[in-house]
Amino acid sequence: MIDTVLERFLRYVVIDTQSDPASSAQPSTEKQKDLGRLLVDELLAIGLSDAHLDEHGNVYATIPANVEKPVPVICFCSHMDTAPDFTGTNVRPQIVRNYQGGDIRLTGDTSRVIRVADNPELNAQIGHDIVTTDGTTLLGADDKAGVAEIMTAAQYLMDHPEIRRGKIRILFTTDEEIGRGADKVDLQKLGASFGYTLDGSTVGEIENETFSADGVDIAINGVAIHPGTAKGKMENAIKIASEIVARLPKDIAPETTEGKQGFIHPVDISGSMEKAHISLIIRDFVEEGLKTKETLLEELTKEVMKAYPGSTFTFTIKEQYRNMKVALDRHPMVVDNLVEAVRRIGLTPELHSIRGGTDGSRLSFMGLPCPNIFTGGHAYHSPLEWVSRQDMEKSVETIVELVKVWEERTPG
């Protein structure tokens, strides 16, 4: 079995595992299980005898402890699905070996160029082997780089029993890209105290904070009537919905915010003259910020509806995930041990906030405090996605070193 992190990665990205937000099943696409079954076979082959795929497509496996002292059980987690934003069918990975700088023009669609101006991280990649697509698909480094890194670290630990370790659990999830990655995870079966997602980006970055997130659905019931006799009677639900969207504050949008600023973002609008529907996502780093934006949105909607006395609306808020930092701050050793591991492999750890979420966001509030470790991938969800072999190897080293840190820092 080929077992370098690069060759594992190349093997995994050609398997189409895109998730589908329109599906209510989990996994949302059966093809995600194709990768899951391959991973189970490989885990069994390296000696993880309990490796299995559950009915929801999640993969579980255990690296057994080789010490008697009670080291906390830690879990390493990545997701198998790729984003529905751009096609992931017929991925053809390309390797730029010994990269010497400059823009990278992709071979399958030469109009697509990975430009240094847009990817300043390339300046740190001189001499590296860079994996891209041919420009006609996304690559899937999000999160197959993480999967390959966990798999490679698992084999390394099994091949080196002299490395003292507690019990380690491995978890690969489905449907993370559509916000359902943790929905069907059985934490009791997992049996871990703390976790780490491998789903970050630049080497050295540790993500210990995410957005808090809610979804809002606005359903509008207008007044439908034949347009020939509509004067003074029709209240067109499409126009009402459009007016609500048009009134959204322009300075509280994804395209006008950065850093710790939150936003209101319409993601879908549909309807007819009689009924219309708007879906929005609300993001902020604190729950108070979510509530403020939701109140603003509801008041804005009510103001629009005043001009349409015959129409009605419903305003529904659904919690999606919360800022993982709240849970992580209760268990500082989880991040502290990771910081130490990153230092030991020769990198400078940098704590970062994510303007988004990960499986770790949900898992942290389900009872598994779970920061996010870098994978080396960049330009996710696009045909310009890329990752360095050497950076993936650094992620593997981090996993192995982190296992050592947990064992060393647990009293005997």
C-alpha positions in Angstrom: 0.0 0.0 0.0 1.3 3.4 -1.0 1.5 5.4 2.2 3.2 8.8 1.7 0.9 11.8 2.5 1.2 13.0 -1.1 0.3 9.7 -2.7 -2.6 9.2 -0.3 -3.8 12.7 -1.2 -3.6 12.0 -4.9 -5.5 8.8 -4.4 -8.3 10.4 -2.4 -9.0 13.6 -4.5 -9.9 11.6 -7.6 -12.9 10.2 -5.7 -15.9 12.5 -6.2 -17.4 13.2 -2.8 -19.3 16.4 -3.2 -22.2 16.9 -0.8 -25.6 18.1 -1.9 -27.5 20.8 0.1 -30.7 19.9 -1.7 -30.8 16.4 -0.2 -32.3 15.7 3.2 -30.4 12.4 3.6 -27.2 11.8 5.4 -24.9 11.4 3.8 -26.5 13.7 1.3 -24.7 11.8 -1.6 -24.0 8.1 -1.5 -20.7 8.7 -3.3 -19.2 10.0 -0.1 -19.3 6.4 1.1 -16.9 5.4 -1.7 -14.1 7.2 0.0 -15.3 6.0 3.4 -15.1 2.4 2.3 -11.5 2.9 0.9 -10.4 4.5 4.2 -11.8 1.7 6.2 -9.9 -0.8 4.1 -6.7 1.1 4.5 -7.2 1.5 8.3 -7.8 -2.2 8.7 -4.6 -2.8 6.6 -2.5 -0.8 9.0 -3.8 -2.6 12.0 -6.8 -0.6 13.3 -9.0 -3.6 13.7 -12.2 -1.8 14.7 -12.3 0.5 11.7 -15.8 0.7 10.2 -18.2 2.8 8.2 -21.6 3.6 9.9 -24.9 4.0 8.1 -24.5 7.7 7.8 -21.1 7.4 6.1 -19.0 8.3 9.1 -15.7 6.4 9.6 -14.6 5.4 13.1 -11.3 3.8 14.1 -9.0 3.4 17.1 -5.2 3.6 17.5 -4.8 1.6 20.8 -2.9 3.0 23.7 0.6 1.6 24.5 0.9 3.1 28.0 -0.9 2.1 31.2 -1.4 5.6 32.6 -4.8 7.2 31.9 -3.9 9.6 29.1 -7.1 11.5 27.9 -8.5 10.0 24.7 -8.0 12.4 21.9 -9.7 12.3 18.5 -8.4 13.5 15.1 -11.2 14.4 12.7 -11.5 15.5 9.0 -14.4 15.6 6.6 -14.6 13.5 3.4 -17.1 15.6 1.4 -16.1 18.5 -0.9 -18.0 21.7 -1.4 -20.9 22.0 -3.9 -19.6 25.5 -5.0 -17.6 24.1 -8.0 -17.6 20.7 -9.7 -15.5 17.9 -8.1 -16.1 15.3 -10.8 -13.1 14.0 -12.7 -10.5 15.8 -10.6 -7.1 15.7 -12.4 -4.4 16.7 -9.9 -1.3 18.3 -11.3 2.1 18.6 -9.5 4.4 21.6 -9.9 7.6 20.0 -8.6 10.3 22.2 -7.1 8.3 25.4 -7.5 10.5 28.3 -8.2 8.0 31.2 -7.9 5.7 33.0 -10.2 2.1 32.5 -11.3 0.9 29.0 -12.0 -1.2 28.7 -15.2 -3.5 25.6 -15.1 -3.3 23.1 -18.0 -6.9 22.1 -18.5 -8.3 25.6 -18.6 -5.5 28.0 -19.4 -7.6 31.0 -18.6 -7.3 30.0 -14.9 -4.1 31.2 -13.2 -3.1 30.9 -9.6 -1.5 34.3 -9.2 1.0 35.2 -6.5 -0.7 38.6 -6.1 -3.9 36.7 -4.9 -1.9 34.0 -3.1 1.0 35.6 -1.2 1.5 32.4 0.6 3.2 31.1 -2.5 6.2 33.2 -1.6 6.9 30.8 1.2 6.7 27.7 -1.1 9.9 28.0 -3.1 11.3 24.5 -3.6 8.0 22.9 -2.6 6.0 20.5 -4.7 2.6 22.2 -5.3 -0.5 20.2 -6.1 -3.2 22.0 -8.2 -6.1 20.9 -10.4 -6.1 21.3 -14.2 -8.5 24.2 -13.7 -11.7 22.4 -14.6 -12.6 21.2 -11.1 -11.9 22.0 -7.5 -9.0 20.0 -5.9 -10.6 18.8 -2.7 -7.7 19.7 -0.4 -10.6 20.9 1.8 -10.6 18.4 3.4 -8.9 15.5 1.7 -5.5 17.0 2.7 -6.7 16.6 6.3 -7.8 13.0 5.7 -4.5 12.1 4.1 -2.6 13.7 7.0 -4.5 11.8 9.6 -4.2 8.5 7.7 -0.4 9.0 7.3 0.0 9.9 10.9 -2.0 6.8 11.9 0.3 4.5 9.9 3.4 6.2 11.3 2.2 5.7 14.9 1.3 2.1 14.3 4.7 1.5 12.6 6.6 3.2 15.6 5.4 1.6 18.8 8.3 3.2 20.6 6.2 6.4 20.5 4.3 6.4 23.8 0.7 7.3 23.4 -2.7 7.1 24.9 -5.7 5.8 23.0 -6.5 7.8 19.9 -9.7 7.9 18.0 -10.1 8.7 14.3 -13.2 10.2 12.8 -14.0 11.0 9.2 -17.4 12.8 8.7 -19.7 13.5 5.8 -21.6 16.6 4.8 -19.4 19.2 6.6 -19.5 21.5 3.6 -23.3 21.8 3.9 -23.3 22.3 7.7 -24.3 18.8 8.8 -20.9 17.2 9.5 -21.5 16.6 13.2 -25.2 15.8 12.9 -24.9 12.0 13.1 -21.6 11.7 15.0 -22.1 9.4 18.0 -20.0 11.0 20.7 -20.7 8.2 23.2 -19.4 5.6 20.7 -16.4 7.9 19.8 -15.5 8.0 23.5 -13.0 10.8 23.2 -12.4 13.6 25.8 -10.9 16.2 23.4 -10.6 16.5 19.6 -8.8 18.2 16.8 -10.1 18.9 13.3 -7.6 18.9 10.5 -9.4 21.5 8.3 -7.3 24.6 8.4 -5.0 26.4 5.9 -1.6 28.0 6.3 1.0 26.0 8.3 1.5 27.2 11.8 -2.1 28.5 12.1 -4.2 27.2 15.0 -7.9 28.2 14.7 -9.5 28.4 18.1 -12.4 30.7 17.4 -15.2 30.7 14.8 -18.2 32.7 14.0 -21.4 31.9 15.8 -24.1 31.2 13.2 -27.8 31.3 12.8 -30.1 30.8 9.8 -33.2 33.0 9.1 -36.1 32.0 6.9 -38.6 34.7 5.9 -41.8 33.3 4.3 -44.1 35.9 2.7 -47.8 35.4 1.8 -48.9 38.0 -0.7 -52.2 38.8 -2.4 -52.5 37.2 -5.8 -55.1 38.4 -8.4 -55.4 38.6 -12.1 -53.1 41.4 -13.3 -55.9 42.8 -15.5 -57.9 43.7 -12.4 -55.1 44.1 -9.9 -55.2 47.8 -9.2 -55.4 48.5 -5.5 -55.6 44.8 -4.7 -52.5 42.8 -5.7 -49.6 42.5 -3.3 -46.9 40.7 -5.2 -44.9 38.5 -2.8 -41.9 38.5 -5.2 -41.7 42.3 -5.0 -42.1 42.3 -1.2 -39.2 39.8 -0.9 -37.1 41.9 -3.3 -37.8 45.0 -1.3 -36.6 43.4 1.9 -33.4 42.2 0.3 -32.8 45.7 -1.2 -33.1 47.3 2.2 -30.4 45.1 3.8 -27.7 47.3 5.3 -24.8 47.4 2.8 -22.2 47.8 5.6 -23.3 44.5 7.3 -22.6 42.2 4.4 -19.8 39.6 3.7 -18.4 41.8 0.9 -18.0 44.8 3.2 -16.8 43.2 6.4 -13.7 41.6 7.7 -11.9 40.5 10.9 -14.3 40.3 13.8 -17.2 42.0 12.0 -20.3 40.0 11.5 -22.9 40.2 8.7 -26.3 39.5 7.3 -26.2 37.5 4.1 -29.1 36.4 1.8 -28.3 33.0 0.3 -31.6 32.2 -1.5 -34.7 33.9 -2.8 -37.6 32.2 -4.6 -41.3 32.5 -5.0 -44.3 33.5 -7.0 -46.8 36.3 -7.0 -48.6 34.6 -4.1 -45.8 33.3 -2.0 -42.1 34.1 -1.7 -39.2 32.9 0.5 -35.9 34.4 1.6 -33.1 32.4 3.3 -30.4 34.3 5.1 -27.4 33.5 7.3 -26.4 35.6 10.2 -22.8 35.6 11.5 -21.0 37.1 14.4 -18.3 36.2 16.9 -20.6 36.9 19.9 -24.2 35.8 20.4 -25.3 39.4 21.3 -24.1 40.3 17.8 -26.3 37.6 16.3 -29.4 38.8 18.3 -28.8 42.5 17.3 -28.7 41.6 13.6 -31.7 39.3 13.8 -33.7 42.1 15.5 -32.6 44.6 12.9 -33.7 42.2 10.1 -37.0 41.5 11.7 -37.7 45.2 12.2 -36.7 45.9 8.6 -39.1 43.2 7.4 -42.0 44.6 9.5 -41.3 48.1 8.1 -41.5 46.8 4.5 -44.7 44.8 5.3 -46.5 48.0 6.5 -47.0 48.9 2.9 -48.7 45.6 2.2 -51.6 45.3 4.7 -53.1 42.3 3.0 -50.0 40.3 3.2 -48.4 38.3 6.1 -45.0 36.9 6.9 -43.3 34.4 9.2 -39.8 35.0 10.6 -38.0 31.8 11.7 -34.5 31.6 13.3 -32.6 28.4 13.4 -29.4 28.0 15.4 -26.5 26.5 13.3 -23.4 26.6 15.4 -21.6 28.6 18.1 -18.1 30.1 18.6 -15.9 27.2 19.6 -13.7 29.5 21.8 -16.4 29.5 24.5 -16.0 25.7 24.9 -12.2 25.7 24.4 -11.6 28.3 27.1 -13.0 25.9 29.6 -10.2 23.4 28.7 -7.1 25.5 28.0 -4.8 22.4 27.8 -6.4 21.4 24.5 -4.9 24.5 22.7 -1.9 24.7 24.9 -0.8 21.2 24.0 -1.3 22.0 20.3 0.7 25.2 20.6 3.6 23.1 22.1 3.4 20.5 19.3 3.6 23.2 16.6 6.6 24.8 18.3 8.4 21.4 18.5 8.2 20.8 14.8 9.9 24.2 14.2 7.0 26.4 13.3 5.7 29.6 15.1 2.1 28.9 16.2 -0.4 31.6 15.4 -3.9 31.6 16.9 -6.5 32.6 14.4 -10.2 33.3 14.2 -12.2 31.7 11.4 -14.8 33.8 9.5 -16.8 30.6 9.2 -17.2 27.3 11.0 -15.9 23.7 11.1 -17.1 20.4 12.4 -15.1 21.5 15.5 -17.6 24.3 16.1 -20.5 21.8 16.5 -18.4 19.1 18.2 -17.2 21.6 20.8 -20.7 22.4 21.9 -21.7 18.7 21.7 -19.1 18.0 24.4 -15.9 17.4 22.4 -13.7 20.6 22.7 -12.1 20.7 19.2 -9.8 23.4 17.8 -8.7 23.3 14.2 -5.2 22.4 12.9 -3.7 23.6 9.6 -3.6 21.3 6.6 -1.6 23.4 4.2 -4.4 24.0 1.7 -5.3 27.3 0.1 -8.0 28.9 -2.2 -10.6 26.4 -1.1 -13.9 25.8 -3.0 -12.4 26.9 -6.3 -10.6 25.6 -9.3 -7.6 27.6 -8.1 -7.2 25.5 -5.0 -3.6 24.3 -4.2 -1.6 22.6 -1.5 2.1 21.8 -0.9 3.5 18.4 -0.2 5.9 19.7 2.3 3.2 21.6 4.2 1.1 18.4 4.4 4.1 16.6 5.8 4.3 19.4 8.5 0.7 18.6 9.4 1.5 14.9 9.8 4.5 15.9 12.0 2.2 18.0 14.1 -0.3 15.2 14.7 2.5 12.8 15.8 4.1 15.4 18.1 0.7 16.3 19.6 0.2 12.6 20.6 3.6 12.7 22.3 2.8 16.0 24.2 -0.5 14.6 25.6 1.3 11.5 26.9 4.2 13.5 28.4 2.0 16.0 30.1 -0.3 13.4 31.7 0.9 12.5 35.2 1.9 8.9 35.6 
